[in-house]
Amino acid sequence: MLNKYIIFDGSLLLPCMFVGSLLFSVVASEIPLGSKLCVWENDFWISSNGDFALGFFNHSDQPNLYSVGIRFNSDSIPPDKQAVVWVAGAEFTVSNHSYFQLTPQGGLVLYDSFNGGVVWSSSTFDRSVSSAVLRDDGNFVLLNQNDELVWQSFDFPSNTLLPGQNLSAHQTLRAASGSSVSSYYSLFMNDSGQLQLKWESSVIYWENGSPSNGKLKARLNANGFFQLLDERSTPVWSAIAEDHNDDVRFRLLRLDVDGNLRMYSWDETSRSWRSVWQAVENQCDVFATCGNHGICTFANSSRVCKCPFRSRAASSLKCLAPYEHGCDAKVSMMTYQHTSLYGIYPLNDSVTITSLDQCQSLCLKDPLCTAVTYLNDGTARCRVKTTQYITGYFDPSLTSISYVKICLDPLAVLPNNPPSANPLLTSLPSSVDNRSNKIPVHSLTAAVFSSVFVFFVLQIVVGLWLYKRRVISIRRQASSAFTGSSSAGLVRWTYAEIKELTGNFKHQLGRHSYKAMLKNSQPVVVKLLESPLEGRKFRATVSMVGSIYHKHLVKLEGYCCDPGHRFLVYEFLKNGSLEACLKNPKLCKRLTWKRRTAICLGVAKAISYLHTECREFISHGNLTLGNVILDENLEAKVSEFGLGKLNIEASAGERAAEKDVGDFGKLVLALITGHKGNNEDLYEWSYNKWISGYGWRVVDKRIEGDIDFEELERALRIAYWCFQVDERMRPSMGEVVNVLEGTLSVDPPPPPFACQRDLHEEGSRSASVKDVIPRSNHLLIPTAHWVVL
């Protein structure tokens, strides 16, 4: 064993030791002011009975992120089964350069140098705290000099209740973030004292206890009872564990990532946590239990999620949307007996009173409809879904019938193989209603040969016409080459003149960018192009770019097209690039919240203009912080746009547009957080903060003045939609502008890194977001997502 000393605020307090894999720990009845836990020290504060420990723990799926929490620490529980029962700030994660401290002023703080300082605190700095104690029941408390309770972790639960811990009105348990939908689950007690399991803010899929006028509280007892108690501690409702009143040393009640509330007991025989009660007996009754696209079946006391539709080109087991609001061929309906479907993202099912046949026909005729469920219970209710996120459940006892719209196109999303070939669908009886007429074989053969003949004739005619046009174009180019003029009115300089204007490239502004001064003392920026384009193509591109004018686009003044040298000359803007401003403390201080939101909106308008309001579609292709330039008033202008190939095919244009949208989302996130927006860890970190209800924690700490939280919510939501990995889910830039202006509401997005686009589908139709959402004043989801803890 090796002796080691813990240092709190520079003073040696007490010795500790390395023991096995645990570096060292502190067992103390009192934790004095100034005490500190550091990620890099791997130290813990332990209860006097040794059953609980408070310290940093690592997230296995995120190796560089840590949380501060309380976990079981008993020798009878193996290290991999020592469940975490409380986390500071619920889902807070920090870097490996962080510490947790009971400050000399009596406050608990979680400090992360990567995030710029304090990211969570107990707000007890002025309440005369004198010490802290991790009690034997797992409750971490702050006490004053009279040993009176000032603050306790039991009042701020994360996803778990321990025996003796209460859940009062408006307190919440929230499931950990285990998937794209899990952190939407919560256990909530309303004003009437009813316990409710909720998904997001409006879907209640379980509740218990009768409404009461009195003040109730829920409590987990050590003997295996979860109860609602009135003001006299008399039970008004109870849930009983299978092993109630047995000799069980450890129990807990946890809201799991699958949305179910369960009570667990530690089983000494099997040395594992055993579920002894759960709120929702049939897991398929938990809302969205199978994620965004899946049908839940319940067999042998366990849930099974099945994928009812996939792309034929896909080799993975990823479930896809059944229909993307548009098909290149005809559409049909796939039938699911004994199945109830519901839409999520958004929760906007509409109910129509009609017959079974009319219900199916209604969806076929509606271009926005993706699926319908006919309840078939005598009420004549037809539930229509208009979202591509569809999930549901199957049970032989259900009378409802569901229909999912599919495209009769071999490259579109199609149903799986028949049940005999695909065991995933053996318990989901379905059939495809194909009403297409059969065509005789000889007629089909004749049609094919006729089409081939016509195709070759057209190829010859078009080839001759293109050849003649190219000859004329070459002659025109030869007569006008190197004349020093441009149809766009741009000035053309020689390489020698560029060297003179820049003072032989003396004043460098950035990578391959130089400040220059024209004869009339007008400052300009000279940009060197690294990969020189062929002369005619370069001049054509420059002519196109030079004819574009917009308030938020940097003006192109001229160019150089000497052999081996390609330069662009732009107007000069005083404050330089946005990237440089964020690094400059003086300029960054001027970037208030209002200015940052104005920059986002200005850039969005500029890119939208390039995509939709020019004579031809123009993509930026490389939208970064370095290509957004600020003038003397810190208004944004976008530079270096349209330098790629302009005359591109429509499908390639859509992909270029999607790339611009993705780059814009990253730029917005970089501007909000103050961090460079090309870091995957930054995306996940900020998304986890936002999805846990702490979106304001990601805001750049250097911003002075007030922050408009409504604008922040809109900006974060649209940013995460913009850089969804599945590019088909991204909005258009016009929709982005409307969201930022507040004229279009937007839904909480799924994790932008959660699904990956199947590269084998590049030959298939790529639907843009404007094809998959209703034309209204709402983009994707209407409900706000701030979580109040």
C-alpha positions in Angstrom: 0.0 0.0 0.0 1.0 3.5 -0.8 0.3 6.5 1.4 -1.3 9.5 -0.3 -2.6 12.8 0.9 -5.8 14.6 -0.2 -5.2 18.3 -0.7 -8.2 20.6 -0.2 -7.6 24.2 -1.2 -3.8 23.8 -0.7 -3.9 22.4 2.8 -3.1 18.8 3.8 -6.1 17.4 5.6 -5.8 13.7 6.0 -3.9 10.7 4.6 -5.5 8.1 2.2 -4.3 5.0 0.5 -4.4 3.2 -2.8 -6.6 0.0 -2.3 -7.0 -2.3 -5.3 -8.5 -0.6 -8.4 -10.0 2.2 -6.2 -7.3 4.9 -5.9 -8.4 6.3 -2.6 -11.5 7.4 -0.8 -12.6 9.4 2.3 -14.9 7.9 5.0 -15.9 10.8 7.2 -18.9 11.7 9.3 -18.4 15.3 8.3 -17.0 16.8 5.2 -15.5 20.2 6.0 -15.8 23.4 3.9 -13.2 23.6 1.1 -13.2 19.9 0.5 -12.8 18.9 -3.2 -13.2 15.9 -5.5 -11.3 15.8 -8.7 -11.8 13.7 -11.8 -8.1 13.0 -12.2 -7.7 11.9 -8.5 -10.6 9.4 -8.6 -11.4 10.1 -5.0 -14.8 9.6 -3.2 -16.7 10.7 -0.1 -18.2 7.6 1.5 -21.0 7.1 4.0 -20.0 6.0 7.5 -21.5 2.5 6.9 -19.7 2.2 3.6 -22.9 1.5 1.6 -22.8 4.7 -0.5 -20.1 6.7 -2.3 -20.2 10.2 -3.9 -17.7 11.0 -6.6 -17.1 11.2 -10.4 -18.1 8.3 -12.6 -17.4 7.7 -16.3 -20.1 7.1 -19.0 -19.2 3.9 -20.7 -20.6 5.1 -24.0 -18.9 8.5 -23.7 -15.4 7.8 -22.4 -14.3 11.4 -22.1 -17.4 12.6 -20.2 -18.0 12.3 -16.5 -20.8 13.0 -14.0 -20.8 13.6 -10.2 -23.2 11.2 -8.5 -24.0 8.9 -5.6 -23.7 5.2 -6.1 -23.9 2.0 -4.1 -20.5 1.1 -2.6 -21.2 -2.0 -0.4 -18.7 -4.8 -0.6 -21.6 -7.2 -1.2 -22.3 -5.5 -4.6 -19.8 -6.1 -7.4 -18.3 -2.9 -8.9 -20.2 -3.4 -12.2 -23.5 -3.6 -10.3 -23.0 -0.6 -8.1 -26.0 1.4 -9.4 -25.9 5.2 -9.6 -28.8 6.7 -7.5 -28.3 10.4 -7.8 -26.5 12.7 -10.3 -25.7 16.4 -9.6 -27.8 18.3 -12.1 -29.5 15.1 -13.4 -27.8 14.5 -16.7 -24.9 16.9 -16.3 -21.6 15.7 -17.9 -18.2 17.3 -17.7 -14.7 16.8 -19.1 -11.8 15.2 -17.3 -10.5 18.6 -16.2 -13.3 19.1 -13.6 -13.8 19.1 -9.9 -16.7 19.0 -7.4 -16.2 21.2 -4.3 -17.9 22.3 -1.1 -16.7 25.8 -1.2 -15.5 27.9 1.9 -18.7 29.9 1.4 -20.9 26.8 1.8 -22.0 26.1 -1.7 -21.6 22.9 -3.8 -20.1 23.7 -7.2 -19.3 21.5 -10.2 -16.5 23.2 -12.1 -15.4 22.3 -15.6 -12.5 24.2 -17.1 -13.5 23.0 -20.6 -16.9 24.6 -20.3 -15.5 27.8 -18.8 -16.2 27.5 -15.1 -19.1 26.6 -12.8 -21.7 24.4 -14.6 -23.8 23.5 -11.6 -24.2 24.7 -8.0 -26.4 24.1 -5.0 -27.1 27.9 -4.6 -26.4 27.7 -0.8 -23.6 30.2 -0.6 -25.4 32.6 1.8 -27.2 30.0 4.0 -24.5 29.5 6.7 -23.5 26.0 5.7 -20.8 24.6 7.9 -20.3 21.0 6.7 -21.6 18.2 4.6 -22.4 14.6 5.3 -23.2 11.6 3.0 -25.7 9.8 5.2 -26.0 6.0 5.6 -29.4 6.1 3.6 -27.6 7.6 0.5 -28.8 11.2 1.2 -26.1 13.9 0.8 -26.9 16.8 3.0 -25.5 20.3 3.9 -25.8 21.3 7.5 -25.3 24.6 9.4 -23.5 25.0 12.8 -26.6 23.7 14.7 -26.6 20.6 12.5 -29.8 21.8 10.9 -30.6 20.7 7.4 -29.9 23.4 4.7 -29.9 21.3 1.5 -30.3 17.6 0.6 -29.9 15.5 -2.5 -33.2 13.8 -1.7 -35.0 17.0 -2.7 -33.4 16.9 -6.2 -33.9 13.4 -7.6 -32.5 12.3 -11.0 -34.0 9.0 -12.1 -34.0 7.1 -8.8 -35.8 7.1 -5.4 -34.1 5.4 -2.3 -36.0 4.0 0.7 -37.2 7.0 2.9 -37.0 9.4 -0.1 -40.1 11.4 -1.0 -41.4 12.6 -4.3 -43.7 15.7 -3.8 -45.9 17.7 -6.1 -44.1 19.1 -9.2 -40.9 17.0 -8.5 -39.8 14.8 -11.4 -37.9 11.7 -12.1 -36.4 11.7 -15.5 -35.0 8.7 -17.4 -31.4 8.8 -18.4 -30.5 9.5 -22.0 -30.2 6.0 -23.4 -31.7 6.6 -26.8 -33.3 9.2 -29.0 -36.5 9.0 -27.1 -35.6 7.8 -23.6 -34.9 11.2 -22.0 -38.4 12.3 -22.9 -39.8 10.0 -20.2 -40.6 11.3 -16.8 -42.4 10.4 -13.6 -44.4 13.5 -12.4 -46.7 14.2 -9.5 -49.4 16.8 -10.4 -51.3 19.2 -8.2 -53.9 16.6 -7.5 -51.4 14.2 -6.1 -51.6 11.8 -9.0 -48.4 10.0 -10.2 -48.1 10.1 -14.0 -45.6 8.6 -16.4 -45.3 11.0 -19.3 -43.6 11.2 -22.6 -42.5 14.7 -23.4 -45.0 17.1 -21.8 -48.4 15.9 -23.0 -48.6 12.1 -23.4 -49.6 10.4 -20.2 -49.3 6.6 -20.7 -49.7 5.6 -17.0 -51.2 7.2 -13.9 -52.2 6.0 -10.5 -53.9 7.3 -7.4 -57.1 9.2 -7.3 -57.2 13.0 -7.5 -57.0 14.5 -4.0 -57.5 18.0 -2.6 -54.9 17.4 0.1 -51.2 17.6 -0.1 -49.7 14.1 -1.0 -46.3 12.7 -1.4 -44.9 9.5 -2.8 -42.4 7.4 -0.8 -40.4 4.2 -1.2 -40.2 2.2 1.9 -37.5 -0.3 2.9 -40.1 -3.1 3.2 -41.0 -3.0 -0.5 -44.0 -0.6 -0.5 -44.2 2.4 -2.9 -47.0 4.5 -1.5 -48.9 7.8 -1.8 -49.2 9.3 1.7 -51.5 12.1 2.9 -50.5 14.9 5.3 -50.9 12.5 8.2 -48.6 9.9 6.5 -51.6 7.6 5.9 -51.3 5.5 2.7 -53.9 6.4 0.1 -52.4 4.2 -2.6 -49.8 1.5 -2.6 -47.7 -0.6 -5.0 -46.3 -3.8 -3.4 -43.1 -5.5 -4.4 -43.0 -9.3 -5.0 -40.6 -9.6 -2.0 -42.3 -7.1 0.3 -41.4 -7.6 4.0 -38.6 -10.0 3.0 -35.1 -9.4 4.5 -33.7 -7.3 1.6 -30.8 -5.0 2.4 -30.9 -2.7 -0.7 -33.9 -1.4 -2.7 -34.4 1.3 -5.2 -37.2 2.7 -7.5 -35.9 3.8 -10.9 -37.4 5.3 -14.1 -35.6 3.2 -16.7 -34.5 4.3 -20.1 -37.3 2.2 -21.7 -39.9 4.5 -19.9 -41.1 2.0 -17.3 -41.0 2.6 -13.6 -39.6 -0.3 -11.7 -38.7 -1.3 -8.1 -35.5 -3.3 -7.7 -34.1 -5.4 -4.9 -30.6 -6.6 -4.5 -30.6 -10.4 -4.6 -27.6 -11.8 -2.6 -28.0 -15.3 -4.1 -27.8 -14.2 -7.8 -25.7 -11.2 -6.9 -27.9 -9.0 -9.2 -30.6 -6.4 -9.1 -34.0 -8.1 -9.5 -37.1 -6.3 -10.7 -39.9 -6.9 -8.1 -42.5 -4.4 -9.4 -43.2 -2.3 -12.5 -45.8 0.3 -13.2 -46.6 -0.8 -16.8 -47.1 -4.5 -17.0 -47.1 -4.7 -20.8 -44.1 -2.8 -22.0 -45.8 -2.3 -25.3 -48.1 0.1 -23.5 -45.2 2.5 -22.9 -45.4 5.3 -25.4 -42.7 5.1 -28.2 -41.2 2.0 -26.6 -39.9 0.8 -29.9 -38.4 4.2 -30.9 -39.2 6.2 -34.0 -40.1 3.3 -36.3 -41.1 -0.1 -34.8 -44.0 -2.3 -33.8 -44.0 -3.7 -30.3 -45.2 -7.2 -29.5 -45.3 -8.7 -26.0 -44.5 -12.4 -25.6 -43.2 -14.5 -22.8 -43.2 -11.5 -20.4 -40.8 -9.6 -22.6 -41.0 -6.9 -25.2 -40.0 -7.5 -28.9 -39.6 -4.7 -31.3 -40.1 -5.5 -35.0 -39.3 -3.5 -38.0 -42.2 -3.5 -40.4 -40.5 -1.7 -43.3 -37.0 -1.2 -44.7 -35.2 -0.2 -47.9 -34.3 -3.1 -50.1 -30.9 -1.5 -50.6 -30.3 -1.5 -46.9 -28.2 -4.4 -45.5 -28.6 -3.2 -41.9 -31.5 -3.8 -39.5 -32.3 -0.1 -39.3 -36.0 0.8 -39.5 -36.8 3.5 -42.0 -39.8 5.7 -42.6 -42.6 3.9 -44.4 -43.3 6.7 -46.8 -41.6 10.1 -47.6 -44.6 12.2 -48.8 -44.0 11.5 -52.4 -43.3 8.5 -54.7 -41.9 8.2 -58.2 -44.4 5.4 -58.8 -47.8 4.5 -57.4 -48.6 4.1 -53.8 -50.4 1.4 -51.9 -51.3 0.4 -48.4 -49.8 -2.3 -46.3 -52.3 -3.9 -43.9 -51.5 -4.8 -40.2 -54.2 -6.7 -38.4 -54.6 -6.3 -34.6 -52.2 -3.4 -34.7 -52.5 0.1 -33.3 -50.1 2.8 -34.7 -49.4 6.3 -33.5 -47.2 9.1 -34.8 -44.5 10.9 -32.8 -42.5 14.0 -33.8 -45.1 15.5 -33.9 -48.0 14.1 -31.8 -50.6 15.3 -34.4 -52.8 12.4 -35.1 -56.2 13.6 -36.4 -59.4 11.6 -35.8 -62.1 11.2 -38.5 -65.4 9.4 -38.2 -65.7 7.1 -41.2 -65.9 3.6 -42.5 -63.0 1.1 -42.7 -62.7 1.4 -46.5 -63.0 5.1 -46.5 -60.3 5.3 -43.8 -57.8 3.5 -46.1 -58.9 5.6 -49.1 -58.5 8.8 -47.1 -54.8 8.1 -46.5 -54.2 7.1 -50.2 -55.6 10.4 -51.4 -53.9 12.6 -48.9 -50.2 13.3 -50.0 -49.3 14.1 -46.4 -50.7 10.9 -44.8 -48.2 8.2 -43.9 -50.4 5.7 -42.0 -53.9 5.3 -40.5 -55.3 3.2 -37.7 -59.0 2.2 -37.8 -60.1 1.3 -34.2 -62.7 -1.2 -35.5 -64.5 -1.1 -32.1 -67.8 0.2 -33.2 -66.9 3.9 -32.9 -65.9 4.3 -36.6 -62.8 6.3 -35.6 -60.0 6.6 -38.1 -56.7 8.0 -36.8 -54.6 9.7 -39.5 -50.9 10.2 -39.1 -48.9 12.7 -41.2 -45.4 12.1 -39.7 -42.7 9.7 -40.9 -42.0 8.8 -37.3 -44.5 6.0 -36.7 -44.5 3.4 -34.0 -47.1 1.2 -32.3 -48.0 -2.2 -30.8 -49.4 -5.5 -31.9 -51.7 -7.8 -29.8 -54.0 -10.6 -31.0 -56.7 -9.2 -28.7 -56.7 -5.8 -30.4 -59.6 -5.1 -32.9 -57.8 -2.2 -34.6 -56.5 -2.4 -38.1 -53.6 -0.3 -39.4 -52.6 0.7 -42.9 -49.1 2.0 -43.8 -48.5 3.8 -47.0 -45.7 2.4 -49.2 -44.3 3.3 -52.6 -44.6 0.7 -55.4 -41.0 1.6 -56.5 -38.2 -1.0 -56.1 -35.8 1.8 -55.0 -38.2 3.3 -52.5 -38.9 2.1 -48.9 -40.7 -1.2 -49.3 -42.0 -3.8 -46.9 -39.8 -6.6 -45.7 -39.7 -10.0 -47.3 -42.6 -12.3 -46.6 -42.7 -13.8 -43.1 -41.3 -17.1 -44.3 -38.2 -15.4 -45.4 -37.9 -12.9 -42.6 -38.6 -14.1 -39.1 -39.0 -10.5 -37.9 -42.5 -10.4 -39.3 -43.8 -13.9 -38.4 -46.3 -12.5 -35.8 -47.4 -9.5 -37.8 -49.8 -10.6 -40.5 -49.8 -8.2 -43.4 -50.6 -8.0 -47.1 -50.0 -5.5 -49.8 -53.0 -4.2 -51.7 -51.8 -4.0 -55.3 -54.4 -2.8 -57.6 -52.2 -2.3 -60.7 -53.4 -3.9 -64.0 -51.4 -6.7 -65.7 -49.8 -5.9 -69.1 -49.5 -8.7 -71.8 -45.9 -9.8 -72.4 -45.9 -9.2 -76.2 -47.2 -5.6 -75.7 -44.5 -5.0 -73.1 -41.7 -6.3 -75.4 -42.9 -4.0 -78.3 -43.0 -1.0 -76.0 -39.4 -1.7 -74.9 -38.0 -2.0 -78.4 -39.8 1.2 -79.5 -38.5 3.1 -76.5 -34.9 2.0 -77.2 -35.1 3.1 -80.9 -36.5 6.5 -80.0 -33.8 6.9 -77.3 -31.0 6.3 -79.8 -32.5 8.7 -82.4 -32.8 11.4 -79.7 -29.2 10.8 -78.6 -27.9 11.4 -82.2 -29.9 14.6 -82.6 -29.0 16.0 -79.3 -25.3 15.1 -79.8 -25.2 17.0 -83.2 -26.8 20.0 -81.6 -24.4 20.1 -78.7 -21.4 19.7 -81.0 -22.6 22.7 -83.1 -23.2 24.8 -80.0 -19.7 24.0 -78.6 -18.0 25.1 -81.8 -19.8 28.4 -81.7 -18.9 28.8 -78.0 -15.2 28.1 -78.6 -15.1 30.7 -81.3 -16.7 33.3 -79.1 -14.3 32.5 -76.2 -11.3 32.8 -78.5 -12.4 36.2 -79.7 -13.0 37.6 -76.2 -10.2 35.9 -74.2 -7.9 38.0 -72.1 -9.7 41.3 -72.9 -9.6 42.5 -69.3 -13.4 43.0 -69.1 -16.2 41.0 -67.6 -19.9 40.8 -68.4 -20.6 41.4 -64.7 -18.7 44.6 -64.7 -15.8 43.2 -62.7 -12.3 44.5 -62.8 -9.6 42.1 -64.0 -6.0 42.5 -62.7 -2.8 40.8 -63.8 -0.7 38.9 -61.4 1.9 41.7 -61.4 -0.9 44.2 -60.4 -2.1 41.8 -57.6 1.5 41.7 -56.2 1.6 45.5 -56.3 -1.8 46.0 -54.7 -0.9 43.6 -51.8 2.7 45.0 -51.4 4.0 41.6 -52.5 1.5 39.8 -50.2 2.8 41.7 -47.1 -0.4 42.1 -45.1 -1.9 38.6 -44.5 -5.4 38.5 -43.0 -5.9 34.7 -42.9 -5.0 31.6 -44.8 -4.4 32.7 -48.4 -6.1 36.1 -47.7 -4.3 39.4 -48.0 -5.2 43.0 -47.5 -4.7 45.3 -50.5 -5.2 48.9 -51.4 -6.6 50.1 -54.7 -5.5 53.2 -56.5 -8.5 55.1 -55.1 -7.4 54.1 -51.5 -10.2 51.7 -51.3 -9.2 48.6 -49.1 -10.0 45.2 -50.5 -9.2 41.6 -49.7 -7.3 39.4 -52.1 -8.1 35.7 -51.9 -5.7 33.1 -53.5 -7.4 30.0 -54.8 -5.4 26.9 -53.9 -6.6 24.8 -56.8 -6.6 26.9 -60.0 -9.6 26.2 -62.2 -9.3 26.0 -66.0 -9.4 29.6 -67.4 -12.8 29.6 -69.2 -14.5 27.8 -66.4 -13.0 30.2 -63.8 -14.1 33.3 -65.8 -17.6 31.9 -66.2 -17.9 31.2 -62.5 -16.5 34.6 -61.6 -19.0 36.3 -64.0 -21.8 34.5 -62.3 -20.7 35.3 -58.8 -20.0 38.9 -59.7 -23.6 39.4 -60.9 -25.0 38.5 -57.5 -25.9 41.1 -54.9 -27.4 40.7 -51.5 -27.1 42.7 -48.2 -25.5 39.7 -46.5 -23.2 38.6 -49.2 -19.6 40.0 -49.6 -19.3 41.9 -52.9 -16.8 40.6 -55.5 -14.8 43.5 -56.9 -12.7 41.7 -59.5 -10.3 38.8 -60.2 -7.0 37.7 -61.7 -6.9 35.0 -64.3 -3.3 34.9 -65.4 -1.8 31.5 -66.4 -1.1 29.6 -63.1 -2.6 32.3 -60.9 -6.2 32.6 -59.8 -7.2 35.4 -57.3 -10.5 36.9 -56.2 -10.8 40.5 -55.0 -13.5 41.1 -52.4 -14.7 44.2 -50.6 -13.0 44.8 -47.3 -15.0 44.6 -44.0 -13.5 46.2 -41.0 -14.0 43.5 -38.3 -12.8 40.5 -40.2 -14.1 36.9 -39.9 -16.5 35.6 -37.3 -13.9 33.0 -36.3 -11.3 35.8 -35.6 -13.9 37.8 -33.6 -14.7 34.9 -31.3 -11.0 34.5 -30.6 -10.5 38.2 -29.9 -11.5 39.1 -26.3 -12.3 42.7 -27.1 -14.4 42.0 -30.2 -16.0 38.9 -28.6 -17.3 41.1 -25.8 -19.2 43.1 -28.4 -20.9 40.0 -29.7 -24.0 40.3 -27.5 -26.8 37.8 -27.7 -28.8 40.1 -30.0 -25.9 40.5 -32.3 -25.3 36.8 -32.4 -28.9 36.0 -33.3 -28.8 38.8 -36.0 -25.6 37.2 -37.4 -27.4 33.8 -37.6 -30.4 35.3 -39.3 -28.3 37.3 -41.7 -26.3 34.2 -42.8 -29.4 32.2 -43.2 -31.0 34.8 -45.4 -27.8 34.9 -47.6 -27.7 31.1 -48.1 -31.5 31.0 -48.7 -31.0 33.7 -51.4 -28.2 31.7 -53.1 -30.4 28.5 -53.1 -33.7 29.9 -54.3 -33.5 33.5 -55.5 -30.7 33.5 -58.0 -31.2 32.6 -61.7 -29.5 29.3 -61.0 -29.1 27.3 -57.8 -25.8 28.2 -56.1 -24.4 26.4 -53.2 -21.8 27.9 -50.9 -20.0 24.5 -50.4 -17.8 25.6 -47.5 -19.7 27.7 -45.0 -17.5 28.2 -41.9 -16.9 30.7 -39.2 -13.9 31.9 -41.4 -16.2 32.7 -44.3 -18.6 34.9 -42.4 -17.2 38.4 -42.3 -18.4 41.3 -40.0 -18.5 44.9 -41.0 -18.0 47.9 -38.7 -21.5 47.4 -37.2 -20.9 43.7 -36.7 -23.4 42.8 -39.3 -22.6 39.6 -41.1 -21.8 39.0 -44.8 -21.0 35.6 -46.3 -17.9 35.3 -48.5 -16.4 32.8 -50.9 -19.7 31.5 -52.2 -20.4 29.8 -55.5 -16.9 28.8 -56.3 -17.9 25.2 -57.1 -19.5 23.9 -60.2 -22.6 25.9 -60.8 -24.4 24.1 -63.6 -25.1 20.9 -61.7 -27.8 18.4 -61.9 -30.9 18.8 -59.7 -30.1 15.8 -57.5 -26.6 17.0 -57.0 -27.9 20.4 -56.2 -30.1 19.0 -53.5 -27.2 17.3 -51.9 -25.2 20.6 -52.1 -28.1 22.4 -50.5 -28.2 19.8 -47.7 -24.5 20.3 -47.1 -24.9 24.1 -46.8 -27.8 23.5 -44.3 -25.6 21.1 -42.3 -22.7 23.6 -42.2 -25.1 26.4 -41.1 -26.4 24.3 -38.2 -22.8 23.8 -37.0 -22.1 27.5 -37.4 -25.1 28.4 -35.3 -24.0 26.0 -32.5 -20.5 27.5 -32.7 -21.8 31.0 -32.3 -24.0 30.0 -29.4 -21.4 28.0 -27.5 -18.3 30.0 -28.5 -16.6 26.7 -29.6 -15.6 25.9 -33.1 -18.5 24.0 -34.7 -16.8 21.0 -36.2 -16.4 18.8 -33.1 -18.6 15.7 -32.7 -18.1 15.8 -28.9 -19.5 19.4 -28.9 -22.7 18.3 -30.8 -23.4 15.4 -28.3 -22.5 17.5 -25.3 -24.7 20.4 -26.2 -27.6 18.1 -27.3 -27.4 16.2 -24.0 -27.6 19.5 -22.1 -30.5 20.7 -24.2 -32.5 17.4 -24.1 -32.1 17.3 -20.3 -33.7 20.8 -20.0 -30.4 22.7 -19.5 -30.0 24.3 -22.9 -29.0 27.6 -21.4 -25.9 25.8 -20.0 -24.3 25.6 -23.5 -24.4 29.4 -24.0 -21.0 31.1 -24.3 -20.1 32.4 -20.8 -18.5 35.4 -22.4 -21.9 36.8 -23.6 -22.8 39.9 -21.5 -26.3 41.0 -20.9 -29.6 39.2 -21.1 -30.3 36.1 -23.2 -33.7 35.6 -24.8 -34.5 32.0 -23.9 -37.2 31.7 -26.5 -34.7 32.6 -29.2 -32.2 30.2 -27.7 -34.7 27.4 -27.8 -35.5 28.1 -31.5 -31.9 28.4 -32.4 -30.8 25.1 -30.8 -33.7 23.2 -32.2 -33.2 24.4 -35.8 -29.4 23.8 -35.4 -29.9 20.2 -34.5 -32.3 19.7 -37.3 -29.8 21.3 -39.7 -27.0 18.8 -39.1 -29.0 15.6 -38.8 -26.8 12.8 -40.2 -29.7 11.7 -42.3 -29.7 14.6 -44.8 -33.2 14.0 -45.9 -34.4 15.2 -42.5 -32.8 18.6 -42.8 -35.0 21.7 -43.4 -34.6 24.1 -46.3 -32.8 27.4 -45.7 -36.1 29.3 -46.3 -37.6 27.3 -43.4 -34.6 28.0 -41.3 -35.1 31.8 -41.9 -38.8 31.5 -40.8 -37.9 29.6 -37.7 -35.2 32.2 -36.6 -37.6 35.0 -37.3 -40.2 33.3 -35.1 -42.9 33.0 -37.9 -42.5 29.2 -38.0 -42.4 27.0 -34.9 -40.2 23.9 -34.7 -40.2 20.5 -33.0 -37.7 19.0 -30.7 -35.3 17.1 -33.0 -34.1 13.6 -32.5 -30.3 13.3 -31.8 -28.6 14.6 -35.0 -26.0 11.8 -34.7 -28.6 9.0 -34.2 -29.2 7.7 -37.6 -27.0 7.4 -40.7 -28.0 7.7 -44.3 -27.6 4.5 -46.3 -25.0 5.3 -48.9 -26.5 2.5 -51.1 -29.6 4.6 -51.6 -27.9 7.4 -53.4 -29.5 6.2 -56.6 -32.9 6.5 -55.1 -35.1 9.6 -54.8 -33.8 12.0 -52.1 -36.7 13.8 -50.5 -36.1 17.2 -49.0 -37.7 18.3 -45.8 -40.0 20.6 -47.7 -41.5 17.4 -49.2 -42.1 15.7 -45.8 -43.7 18.4 -43.7 -47.1 20.1 -44.0 -47.2 23.6 -45.4 -48.2 25.5 -42.3 -46.8 27.8 -39.6 -45.1 24.8 -37.9 -41.9 22.9 -38.7 -41.9 19.3 -37.4 -43.0 19.6 -33.8 -45.2 22.2 -32.0 -44.5 21.6 -28.3 -41.8 23.4 -26.2 -39.3 21.2 -24.6 -37.8 23.1 -21.6 -37.8 20.7 -18.6 -38.4 22.3 -15.2 -36.6 20.4 -12.4 
